[in-house]
Amino acid sequence: MKITTVTIFENILGLILAVFIIFKILPNTSVSREMNNPVYVILFLVFLVILFLTLNPIIGILFLIYGYLLLINGRADPVYKRQEELKKMNPEKNTELEEVIIQSSNFTRIKNKDEDKDTRVEPILEKVKVCP
């Protein structure tokens, strides 16, 4: 059995792709976003077909998995960036005039149950005269 340079190239390429997939070594998000347009996707698929036809199909499958990870990485926004964008779009509102008036008013105040102990509640059914 003769080991050719193509076999060595296949093994090295497969090993590199496997390491990239296992350790999730991906380019930064801006590069992944640039690769997320239709032109790059078509080029990726053409290159994938060439890999399947010329090299070992396992290399093509590894390349397909790595390409999928690249596309997913390009679409995912970090949570903290999304929250910052939402805070910029929806700033905190200041207290409105109506809220200030209601808060300062004594009419809307809920009395504490221990505050007013002079009140009495008595049944009045006996005191009410019923018409015969």
mmCIF file of the C-alpha atoms, coordinates in Angstrom:
data_MODEL
# 
_entry.id   MODEL 
# 
loop_
_atom_site.group_PDB 
_atom_site.id 
_atom_site.type_symbol 
_atom_site.label_atom_id 
_atom_site.label_alt_id 
_atom_site.label_comp_id 
_atom_site.label_asym_id 
_atom_site.label_entity_id 
_atom_site.label_seq_id 
_atom_site.pdbx_PDB_ins_code 
_atom_site.Cartn_x 
_atom_site.Cartn_y 
_atom_site.Cartn_z 
_atom_site.occupancy 
_atom_site.B_iso_or_equiv 
_atom_site.pdbx_formal_charge 
_atom_site.auth_seq_id 
_atom_site.auth_comp_id 
_atom_site.auth_asym_id 
_atom_site.auth_atom_id 
_atom_site.pdbx_PDB_model_num 
ATOM 1   C CA . MET A 1 1   ? 0.000   0.000  0.000  1.00 0.00 ? 1   MET A CA 1 
ATOM 2   C CA . LYS A 1 2   ? 1.454   3.268  -1.122 1.00 0.00 ? 2   LYS A CA 1 
ATOM 3   C CA . ILE A 1 3   ? 0.783   6.456  0.830  1.00 0.00 ? 3   ILE A CA 1 
ATOM 4   C CA . THR A 1 4   ? 0.300   9.341  -1.534 1.00 0.00 ? 4   THR A CA 1 
ATOM 5   C CA . THR A 1 5   ? 0.333   13.065 -0.920 1.00 0.00 ? 5   THR A CA 1 
ATOM 6   C CA . VAL A 1 6   ? -3.436  13.168 -1.496 1.00 0.00 ? 6   VAL A CA 1 
ATOM 7   C CA . THR A 1 7   ? -3.986  10.741 1.377  1.00 0.00 ? 7   THR A CA 1 
ATOM 8   C CA . ILE A 1 8   ? -1.748  12.788 3.673  1.00 0.00 ? 8   ILE A CA 1 
ATOM 9   C CA . PHE A 1 9   ? -3.581  15.976 2.614  1.00 0.00 ? 9   PHE A CA 1 
ATOM 10  C CA . GLU A 1 10  ? -6.957  14.309 3.321  1.00 0.00 ? 10  GLU A CA 1 
ATOM 11  C CA . ASN A 1 11  ? -5.817  13.194 6.757  1.00 0.00 ? 11  ASN A CA 1 
ATOM 12  C CA . ILE A 1 12  ? -4.433  16.602 7.687  1.00 0.00 ? 12  ILE A CA 1 
ATOM 13  C CA . LEU A 1 13  ? -7.523  18.426 6.391  1.00 0.00 ? 13  LEU A CA 1 
ATOM 14  C CA . GLY A 1 14  ? -9.830  16.004 8.242  1.00 0.00 ? 14  GLY A CA 1 
ATOM 15  C CA . LEU A 1 15  ? -7.843  16.416 11.445 1.00 0.00 ? 15  LEU A CA 1 
ATOM 16  C CA . ILE A 1 16  ? -7.904  20.215 11.191 1.00 0.00 ? 16  ILE A CA 1 
ATOM 17  C CA . LEU A 1 17  ? -11.659 20.268 10.554 1.00 0.00 ? 17  LEU A CA 1 
ATOM 18  C CA . ALA A 1 18  ? -12.276 17.831 13.419 1.00 0.00 ? 18  ALA A CA 1 
ATOM 19  C CA . VAL A 1 19  ? -10.241 19.971 15.830 1.00 0.00 ? 19  VAL A CA 1 
ATOM 20  C CA . PHE A 1 20  ? -12.082 23.112 14.684 1.00 0.00 ? 20  PHE A CA 1 
ATOM 21  C CA . ILE A 1 21  ? -15.448 21.427 15.253 1.00 0.00 ? 21  ILE A CA 1 
ATOM 22  C CA . ILE A 1 22  ? -14.617 19.818 18.601 1.00 0.00 ? 22  ILE A CA 1 
ATOM 23  C CA . PHE A 1 23  ? -13.059 22.930 20.134 1.00 0.00 ? 23  PHE A CA 1 
ATOM 24  C CA . LYS A 1 24  ? -15.481 25.283 18.333 1.00 0.00 ? 24  LYS A CA 1 
ATOM 25  C CA . ILE A 1 25  ? -12.751 27.392 16.812 1.00 0.00 ? 25  ILE A CA 1 
ATOM 26  C CA . LEU A 1 26  ? -14.692 29.899 14.763 1.00 0.00 ? 26  LEU A CA 1 
ATOM 27  C CA . PRO A 1 27  ? -13.778 33.254 13.262 1.00 0.00 ? 27  PRO A CA 1 
ATOM 28  C CA . ASN A 1 28  ? -15.154 36.328 14.953 1.00 0.00 ? 28  ASN A CA 1 
ATOM 29  C CA . THR A 1 29  ? -18.810 37.175 14.517 1.00 0.00 ? 29  THR A CA 1 
ATOM 30  C CA . SER A 1 30  ? -18.261 39.930 11.954 1.00 0.00 ? 30  SER A CA 1 
ATOM 31  C CA . VAL A 1 31  ? -16.550 37.499 9.544  1.00 0.00 ? 31  VAL A CA 1 
ATOM 32  C CA . SER A 1 32  ? -19.316 34.959 10.089 1.00 0.00 ? 32  SER A CA 1 
ATOM 33  C CA . ARG A 1 33  ? -21.939 37.621 9.351  1.00 0.00 ? 33  ARG A CA 1 
ATOM 34  C CA . GLU A 1 34  ? -20.196 38.534 6.107  1.00 0.00 ? 34  GLU A CA 1 
ATOM 35  C CA . MET A 1 35  ? -20.198 34.873 5.094  1.00 0.00 ? 35  MET A CA 1 
ATOM 36  C CA . ASN A 1 36  ? -23.922 34.698 5.790  1.00 0.00 ? 36  ASN A CA 1 
ATOM 37  C CA . ASN A 1 37  ? -24.998 36.188 2.460  1.00 0.00 ? 37  ASN A CA 1 
ATOM 38  C CA . PRO A 1 38  ? -26.215 34.167 -0.552 1.00 0.00 ? 38  PRO A CA 1 
ATOM 39  C CA . VAL A 1 39  ? -23.008 34.527 -2.593 1.00 0.00 ? 39  VAL A CA 1 
ATOM 40  C CA . TYR A 1 40  ? -20.882 32.906 0.089  1.00 0.00 ? 40  TYR A CA 1 
ATOM 41  C CA . VAL A 1 41  ? -23.465 30.199 0.698  1.00 0.00 ? 41  VAL A CA 1 
ATOM 42  C CA . ILE A 1 42  ? -23.455 29.266 -3.004 1.00 0.00 ? 42  ILE A CA 1 
ATOM 43  C CA . LEU A 1 43  ? -19.645 29.243 -3.048 1.00 0.00 ? 43  LEU A CA 1 
ATOM 44  C CA . PHE A 1 44  ? -19.684 27.091 0.078  1.00 0.00 ? 44  PHE A CA 1 
ATOM 45  C CA . LEU A 1 45  ? -22.047 24.579 -1.544 1.00 0.00 ? 45  LEU A CA 1 
ATOM 46  C CA . VAL A 1 46  ? -19.959 24.435 -4.747 1.00 0.00 ? 46  VAL A CA 1 
ATOM 47  C CA . PHE A 1 47  ? -16.813 23.849 -2.699 1.00 0.00 ? 47  PHE A CA 1 
ATOM 48  C CA . LEU A 1 48  ? -18.659 21.207 -0.684 1.00 0.00 ? 48  LEU A CA 1 
ATOM 49  C CA . VAL A 1 49  ? -19.646 19.316 -3.849 1.00 0.00 ? 49  VAL A CA 1 
ATOM 50  C CA . ILE A 1 50  ? -16.040 19.505 -5.088 1.00 0.00 ? 50  ILE A CA 1 
ATOM 51  C CA . LEU A 1 51  ? -14.833 18.103 -1.761 1.00 0.00 ? 51  LEU A CA 1 
ATOM 52  C CA . PHE A 1 52  ? -17.338 15.241 -1.941 1.00 0.00 ? 52  PHE A CA 1 
ATOM 53  C CA . LEU A 1 53  ? -16.311 14.367 -5.504 1.00 0.00 ? 53  LEU A CA 1 
ATOM 54  C CA . THR A 1 54  ? -12.537 14.646 -5.169 1.00 0.00 ? 54  THR A CA 1 
ATOM 55  C CA . LEU A 1 55  ? -11.719 13.749 -1.574 1.00 0.00 ? 55  LEU A CA 1 
ATOM 56  C CA . ASN A 1 56  ? -12.999 11.358 1.023  1.00 0.00 ? 56  ASN A CA 1 
ATOM 57  C CA . PRO A 1 57  ? -16.717 11.900 1.823  1.00 0.00 ? 57  PRO A CA 1 
ATOM 58  C CA . ILE A 1 58  ? -15.865 12.171 5.528  1.00 0.00 ? 58  ILE A CA 1 
ATOM 59  C CA . ILE A 1 59  ? -13.937 15.362 4.735  1.00 0.00 ? 59  ILE A CA 1 
ATOM 60  C CA . GLY A 1 60  ? -17.039 16.707 2.985  1.00 0.00 ? 60  GLY A CA 1 
ATOM 61  C CA . ILE A 1 61  ? -19.224 15.869 5.978  1.00 0.00 ? 61  ILE A CA 1 
ATOM 62  C CA . LEU A 1 62  ? -16.773 17.572 8.374  1.00 0.00 ? 62  LEU A CA 1 
ATOM 63  C CA . PHE A 1 63  ? -16.687 20.628 6.107  1.00 0.00 ? 63  PHE A CA 1 
ATOM 64  C CA . LEU A 1 64  ? -20.504 20.672 6.024  1.00 0.00 ? 64  LEU A CA 1 
ATOM 65  C CA . ILE A 1 65  ? -20.674 20.589 9.841  1.00 0.00 ? 65  ILE A CA 1 
ATOM 66  C CA . TYR A 1 66  ? -18.083 23.367 10.142 1.00 0.00 ? 66  TYR A CA 1 
ATOM 67  C CA . GLY A 1 67  ? -19.947 25.484 7.575  1.00 0.00 ? 67  GLY A CA 1 
ATOM 68  C CA . TYR A 1 68  ? -23.170 25.002 9.519  1.00 0.00 ? 68  TYR A CA 1 
ATOM 69  C CA . LEU A 1 69  ? -21.437 26.191 12.692 1.00 0.00 ? 69  LEU A CA 1 
ATOM 70  C CA . LEU A 1 70  ? -20.175 29.242 10.802 1.00 0.00 ? 70  LEU A CA 1 
ATOM 71  C CA . LEU A 1 71  ? -23.675 30.109 9.595  1.00 0.00 ? 71  LEU A CA 1 
ATOM 72  C CA . ILE A 1 72  ? -25.193 29.672 13.050 1.00 0.00 ? 72  ILE A CA 1 
ATOM 73  C CA . ASN A 1 73  ? -22.416 31.775 14.595 1.00 0.00 ? 73  ASN A CA 1 
ATOM 74  C CA . GLY A 1 74  ? -23.117 34.555 12.101 1.00 0.00 ? 74  GLY A CA 1 
ATOM 75  C CA . ARG A 1 75  ? -26.824 34.662 12.899 1.00 0.00 ? 75  ARG A CA 1 
ATOM 76  C CA . ALA A 1 76  ? -26.579 34.537 16.681 1.00 0.00 ? 76  ALA A CA 1 
ATOM 77  C CA . ASP A 1 77  ? -26.432 37.873 18.471 1.00 0.00 ? 77  ASP A CA 1 
ATOM 78  C CA . PRO A 1 78  ? -24.971 37.945 21.931 1.00 0.00 ? 78  PRO A CA 1 
ATOM 79  C CA . VAL A 1 79  ? -27.620 38.471 24.566 1.00 0.00 ? 79  VAL A CA 1 
ATOM 80  C CA . TYR A 1 80  ? -25.973 41.486 26.152 1.00 0.00 ? 80  TYR A CA 1 
ATOM 81  C CA . LYS A 1 81  ? -25.791 43.342 22.832 1.00 0.00 ? 81  LYS A CA 1 
ATOM 82  C CA . ARG A 1 82  ? -29.450 42.685 22.224 1.00 0.00 ? 82  ARG A CA 1 
ATOM 83  C CA . GLN A 1 83  ? -30.363 43.983 25.686 1.00 0.00 ? 83  GLN A CA 1 
ATOM 84  C CA . GLU A 1 84  ? -28.314 47.138 25.160 1.00 0.00 ? 84  GLU A CA 1 
ATOM 85  C CA . GLU A 1 85  ? -30.067 47.776 21.846 1.00 0.00 ? 85  GLU A CA 1 
ATOM 86  C CA . LEU A 1 86  ? -33.458 47.319 23.482 1.00 0.00 ? 86  LEU A CA 1 
ATOM 87  C CA . LYS A 1 87  ? -32.544 49.729 26.296 1.00 0.00 ? 87  LYS A CA 1 
ATOM 88  C CA . LYS A 1 88  ? -31.525 52.342 23.731 1.00 0.00 ? 88  LYS A CA 1 
ATOM 89  C CA . MET A 1 89  ? -34.809 51.929 21.861 1.00 0.00 ? 89  MET A CA 1 
ATOM 90  C CA . ASN A 1 90  ? -36.933 51.957 25.047 1.00 0.00 ? 90  ASN A CA 1 
ATOM 91  C CA . PRO A 1 91  ? -35.461 54.439 27.529 1.00 0.00 ? 91  PRO A CA 1 
ATOM 92  C CA . GLU A 1 92  ? -36.803 54.550 31.038 1.00 0.00 ? 92  GLU A CA 1 
ATOM 93  C CA . LYS A 1 93  ? -39.656 56.998 31.392 1.00 0.00 ? 93  LYS A CA 1 
ATOM 94  C CA . ASN A 1 94  ? -39.595 59.752 33.958 1.00 0.00 ? 94  ASN A CA 1 
ATOM 95  C CA . THR A 1 95  ? -42.467 60.062 36.360 1.00 0.00 ? 95  THR A CA 1 
ATOM 96  C CA . GLU A 1 96  ? -45.465 61.639 34.660 1.00 0.00 ? 96  GLU A CA 1 
ATOM 97  C CA . LEU A 1 97  ? -47.446 64.515 36.163 1.00 0.00 ? 97  LEU A CA 1 
ATOM 98  C CA . GLU A 1 98  ? -50.427 62.314 37.019 1.00 0.00 ? 98  GLU A CA 1 
ATOM 99  C CA . GLU A 1 99  ? -48.227 59.890 38.908 1.00 0.00 ? 99  GLU A CA 1 
ATOM 100 C CA . VAL A 1 100 ? -46.690 62.707 40.941 1.00 0.00 ? 100 VAL A CA 1 
ATOM 101 C CA . ILE A 1 101 ? -50.108 64.048 41.891 1.00 0.00 ? 101 ILE A CA 1 
ATOM 102 C CA . ILE A 1 102 ? -51.381 60.620 42.899 1.00 0.00 ? 102 ILE A CA 1 
ATOM 103 C CA . GLN A 1 103 ? -48.290 59.877 44.966 1.00 0.00 ? 103 GLN A CA 1 
ATOM 104 C CA . SER A 1 104 ? -48.508 63.200 46.815 1.00 0.00 ? 104 SER A CA 1 
ATOM 105 C CA . SER A 1 105 ? -52.252 63.042 47.373 1.00 0.00 ? 105 SER A CA 1 
ATOM 106 C CA . ASN A 1 106 ? -53.760 61.978 50.687 1.00 0.00 ? 106 ASN A CA 1 
ATOM 107 C CA . PHE A 1 107 ? -56.955 60.820 49.023 1.00 0.00 ? 107 PHE A CA 1 
ATOM 108 C CA . THR A 1 108 ? -55.421 57.743 47.478 1.00 0.00 ? 108 THR A CA 1 
ATOM 109 C CA . ARG A 1 109 ? -53.461 56.726 50.512 1.00 0.00 ? 109 ARG A CA 1 
ATOM 110 C CA . ILE A 1 110 ? -54.271 53.298 51.857 1.00 0.00 ? 110 ILE A CA 1 
ATOM 111 C CA . LYS A 1 111 ? -54.583 53.460 55.592 1.00 0.00 ? 111 LYS A CA 1 
ATOM 112 C CA . ASN A 1 112 ? -52.596 51.166 57.716 1.00 0.00 ? 112 ASN A CA 1 
ATOM 113 C CA . LYS A 1 113 ? -54.771 48.758 59.683 1.00 0.00 ? 113 LYS A CA 1 
ATOM 114 C CA . ASP A 1 114 ? -53.111 49.809 62.957 1.00 0.00 ? 114 ASP A CA 1 
ATOM 115 C CA . GLU A 1 115 ? -53.458 53.512 62.207 1.00 0.00 ? 115 GLU A CA 1 
ATOM 116 C CA . ASP A 1 116 ? -57.132 54.099 62.987 1.00 0.00 ? 116 ASP A CA 1 
ATOM 117 C CA . LYS A 1 117 ? -58.175 52.065 66.028 1.00 0.00 ? 117 LYS A CA 1 
ATOM 118 C CA . ASP A 1 118 ? -61.169 54.227 67.019 1.00 0.00 ? 118 ASP A CA 1 
ATOM 119 C CA . THR A 1 119 ? -63.536 52.810 64.480 1.00 0.00 ? 119 THR A CA 1 
ATOM 120 C CA . ARG A 1 120 ? -65.963 50.114 65.497 1.00 0.00 ? 120 ARG A CA 1 
ATOM 121 C CA . VAL A 1 121 ? -67.932 47.759 63.391 1.00 0.00 ? 121 VAL A CA 1 
ATOM 122 C CA . GLU A 1 122 ? -71.193 46.528 64.863 1.00 0.00 ? 122 GLU A CA 1 
ATOM 123 C CA . PRO A 1 123 ? -74.000 44.552 63.376 1.00 0.00 ? 123 PRO A CA 1 
ATOM 124 C CA . ILE A 1 124 ? -77.036 46.722 62.774 1.00 0.00 ? 124 ILE A CA 1 
ATOM 125 C CA . LEU A 1 125 ? -79.595 44.146 61.784 1.00 0.00 ? 125 LEU A CA 1 
ATOM 126 C CA . GLU A 1 126 ? -81.351 44.370 65.155 1.00 0.00 ? 126 GLU A CA 1 
ATOM 127 C CA . LYS A 1 127 ? -81.557 48.153 64.954 1.00 0.00 ? 127 LYS A CA 1 
ATOM 128 C CA . VAL A 1 128 ? -83.115 48.261 61.519 1.00 0.00 ? 128 VAL A CA 1 
ATOM 129 C CA . LYS A 1 129 ? -86.894 48.305 61.639 1.00 0.00 ? 129 LYS A CA 1 
ATOM 130 C CA . VAL A 1 130 ? -88.436 45.978 59.199 1.00 0.00 ? 130 VAL A CA 1 
ATOM 131 C CA . CYS A 1 131 ? -91.733 47.110 57.661 1.00 0.00 ? 131 CYS A CA 1 
ATOM 132 C CA . PRO A 1 132 ? -94.612 44.771 58.677 1.00 0.00 ? 132 PRO A CA 1 
# 
